[in-house]
């Protein structure tokens, strides 16, 4: 096994470890996953994975593929458990953008533009969590975002071919996670220890879905 494959295996382990608490929450009924959102994220991550394979990302793309599979599994579990079925305008906007990436990829015969579009969609999804993290920094888990920051850095190191197509998505997600960690750390220093914060199912969902794939 090459060092690239070893790095990829480590990234896949971190991916599974990051998602396991969320899946357990769904099975226990303590988490109500948003079905439509997870369908969108499953689609975007799967397309990025296929694009990375086409661009010869090799072992470095495997962890993204694992993320795609787990994300689709969560969407299925959410539907089976009658999760949150509410659909907002922003949900439709993200879904339309994700679906638009497919003909964009096909017509250009180059996966790069599809990855660019899907990365923008994914990073936009950090907005609500960033806003909540600023208001209620103690409601977010630094460990969770640090785990996925590390995972995406390892994914980049494990890539067998470097290009915009293979690097953009994991690099953007890593930067987004680092930004959230920075916001939470700074706000915790600014505010008194443990201010009142909403402890709701939605808060838990936001924390775990902000760094998928």
Buried (B, 14 or more C-beta within 10 A) or exposed (E): EEEBBEBBBBBBBBBBEBBEBBBEBBEEEEBBBBBBBBBBBBBBBBBBBBBBBBBBBBBBBBBBBBBBBBBBBBBBBBBEBEBBEEEEEEBEEBBEBBBBBEEBBEEEEBBBBBBBBBBBBBBBBBEBBBEBBBEBBBBBBBEBBBBBBBBBBBBBBBBBBEBBBBBBBBBBBBBBBBBBBEBBEEBBEEEEEEEEBEEEBBBBBBBBBBBBB
